[in-house]
């Protein structure tokens, strides 16, 4: 049951790997105006997410919206299925629709932004809804572009870990393993943040950082050096190369998130 700020979100048809992503995204909502928790479809809930790319999930949802409580556990939610605001999950969301859509892949800002719209229509407490009451909907709001980051590290494990952590913060990530690939990526795309491993095949992180900081177009992009060392000498070399700060691997999640939010000016 919701207290007006915390909303239980039940899902139909969402694969388990995506549910795990949602659980992590919902952790980020703890300090926001609206907080979300993932619950079983049999538990009381104020919001539903339905996999619109899964015909079986859509059929189940539509059957429940018919309101036959004898054929589903929705009566436990304190209201008819049709009264529960719903967001449809899909790879291709239609434009100019009054239905709530959350596009795949899940990005924290995208998911939370749409759920905030849904939550604004949800009741403060589920039992207050009247059976048969229609659910107001709102036009989909255009989202600001997600910040972007380039990760340069020759360890596939580090690249994957950082990609997951950054995606939790709503950051779009490109990851490469060498300086040559990094320059190719920079030639194709503008980034808001760059992570550079110190030890790389070919040109090391210091050399790559110097080149970036000499570029009139890209010199203002924050560069965070990644190193397994933390000696004063390494920090001096990084400062001379022009890097904005250092992170020692493996970085604590709290330190990593604080650093990313600082340079991307995230809340």
N, C-alpha and C positions, 0 to 999 in steps of 0.2 A: 504493500500500500504506500502511496506517495505522500510525502509531507509538503508537497508544493514545490520542492526543489530537487527531490530525489525521485527518479523514475525507474521502475523495473521494466526491462525490455525483454519480451519473449520473442523467440525466433522460430520460423518454420522453414525447413529445408536448407538452412545455411550450413555448409560443410564444417566439420570440426576444426580444420586448420584456420578457416576464416573466423570461427567463434573465438579461437585463441587470440587472433589479432584484435577482435572486438574487446575482449577482456582487457588487453593491454591498453587499448585506446580509452576504454572507460576509466582506467586508473588515472588517466590524465585529466578526467573531468572532476576529480575530487575537490579541486579548488576553484571551480567555476560556478556560475550562477545556477546551472542545472547539472546535477550529478546523475550518472546512469549506472545501472547494474544489470548484468545478464542473468536471466532466470530461465528455468525450464518452462516449456509451453503449458505445462499443467499447473504452474504456480500463478498466484495473482500478479497481474501486470497492468501497466497503464499505456504501454506502447508496444506495437508489434513490428517486427522486421520479417519480410517474406521474400524468399528467393524467387524473383520473377523469371529467372532463366530456367527454373525447374518446373515443368508442367505439373508434376505430382504435388509440389508445394503449393502452387497456385490453386489447384483443384481442392486441396485440403482447406486452404484459406477461404476460398469462395463458399465451400460447404459450411464452414463455421460462420461465415457472415450471414448465412441463412437463418442463424439463431436457434437451431435445433439443439438445445442443451442435452437432450437424451442421447445424442450421437457424439458429443464431444465434452471435454472437461472445462469448457469456457465458463460455465456457471460459477466456477471457483473464483473467477476474476472479479465478480461483483457487478457484472454488466453483460449485456449482449455482445457478441463478437463484432457486430456492425458499429458499436459505439466506441470501439478502441481505435485510436488514431494509428495508422499504419504507414510504414515506409517500405517501398519495394526496392529490392536490391537487384541490379542488372548491369551488364557490361555497356549497354547502349541505352542511355536514358533519353526519352523523347524531349524535344524542346517545346516551349510554350504549353506545358502541361500543368494542370492544377493538382495533379497527384504528386505525392512526395516520392522522390527517387534518390537512392544512394548508389552512385556509380562504382563499379569495380575498376581497378583494385582499391581496397580501402586505404584512404589517407585520413589521418586524424582530423584535420581541419574540415575535410569534406563530410565525414561521418557526423562529427559533433555539430557542424553547422546545420545539417538537415534535421538531426534529432532535436536541436533547439527549436526549429520551426514546428516540429511535431509536438514537442513538449508544451509549447505555447497554447496548443489547442487541447491538450490533455487536461482532465479534471484534477483538482488538487487532491481529491480522494476518490478512488474508483467507485464506491458504492453510491455516490451522489448522482451518478449518471442515471437517466431514465431510459428504460428499455424502449427502443424505437427512435431515440433522439439521434438526429443526424450529426455527423462530425464535420465541423468546418474545415475547409482546406485553404491553403494559401498558394499563390503562384510561386514557383521555384525561384529563389533569389540567386543571382549570379555571384559566384564565389570569387574572391581575389585569387590571383595565381599563387600557387604554392612556392615557397622559397626553394632554391636549388643548391645542391652541394656536389663537389667533385672529390672523390676519395682516391688517393694514389698510394697504394700499398701492395707489395709483392706477395703478401700472405692472403690467400683466399679466405682463410678463417677470419682474419681481421676485417677484410672487406665486407664479408657477410654480416659480421656482428655490427659493424658501424652502419651498414645499410639498414638493418632492422631497427637500431636505436634511432636513427635519423627519421625513418618513416613513422615511428611512434610520435615524433614531434611534428609530423605533417610536412617533412622535407622530402622533395624529390631527389633521388640520388643516382649519380653515375659513378661507377667504380672501375678503375683501371690499375694495371700492375707495373707500369713503367713510365719514365719521364716522356718517352716518345709518344706513348698512347695518351698521356696527359695533355701534351701540346696539340695532338690531333683533336681531342675533345674540346679544348679551349678554342680551337679554330672554328669549331662547328657551333658552339653554344656559349652563352654568357652564364656565369655562375655567381651565386651570392656568397659562397663560402668554399674554401679549398682546404682539404686535409692532405698533408704531405708527410709520408714516411721519410725518415732521414736516410736509411740504407735502402737503396734501390739498384736494380741492374742498370748499368750505364751511368748516366748523370745522377748524382745523389740529390737528396731533397734540398740541400742548401743551394746547389747550382740551379735547380728548377725554380726555387723561390726567388733567387736573384733575377732570373730572366723575367719572371712574372712581374716583379716590382719595377723593372726597367721599362715595362710596356705601358705606354701612356693610357691605353684603353683599360687595362686590367690591373693596374697598380693599386687601385683602391679596394680590390677584392680582399677580404681578410684571409690570411693564410695561417693555418694552425699546423705546426710541426708535430709529428708523431715520433716518439723515440722510446726505446727501452732503457735509455740512460737518462740521468737527470743531473749530470755534473755541471758546475758553473761554466766550464769550458764549452760544453754543448750549447748552453743558453747564450753565451757570447757569440758563438758562431751563428746561431739562429738570428740573433739581433742584428748582426752584421749583414746577414742575407736579407733582412727586411721582414722576417716573419712577425706576425702580430702576437702570437703567444705559443706556448708549448703544452703538450699533453704527454704525460709519461704512460706508456702502455704497460699493463692494462689499466685504463682509467676507470675510476669508480663512476657508476651511472650518474650519481648526483652531481659530480664534478663535470662530467661530460655534458649533461643537460644544461647545467648552469652556463658553461662556456658557449654552447651553441646558441642558447637564448640570448646571451649577451651580444654576440656578433650579428645575429639575425634579427635582433630587437623583437623577440617573441615574448608574449606575456608569460 
